[in-house]
Amino acid sequence: MTTTALIYRMVIAVMAGESVAVAELYEEYVKERHLHVTVAEIIQAKRETA
């Protein structure tokens, strides 16, 4: 799921008063947002650790 879709779902959950759902969606949003790295960053990290 895209980060934009997760944000929309969080907004709807807040409006519906579902705090548990908001917390779960936020955790998923944070994970999704931090998973995206560029190929250049991966290559650089591999060179630094080698």
N, C-alpha and C positions, 0 to 999 in steps of 0.2 A: 504494500500500500504506500502511496506517496505521502510525503510530509504534509502537503496541502490537504489531502483527504483526511489525514489524522487531525489536523487543526480544525477542519469543519466538524468532524465527529466530536471533538472535545467541546466545541462551542455548543453544539446541540445537546450534549450530555450535561453541560453546565445549566443550560436553559431548562432542561428536564429535571434538574436537581439530583442527578446521579453522580455523587462525589466519588464513589468507588470506581465507576467506569472512567471518570476523568483521570483519576490517578493511574489506572492501567493504560489508558491511551497515551498519557504523557510519558510514561516509561517507554512505551513502544516508539513514540515520536523521538525521544532522545536517542534511542538506539539507532533508529533509521537515519537520523540526521548525522550521526557520527560514523556511519558505515561508509559514506561516500568519500573516497580519496581518489586522487588522480593517479594514472599509471606512473607518471614522473615521480610522484611522492613514494610510491611502492619501490621503484627502482632505486631511488636515492636512499631509502631506508635499508635496502638490501646491501647496497655498496658500503654504507656506514657500518653495518654489523659484520661485514666480511673482512 
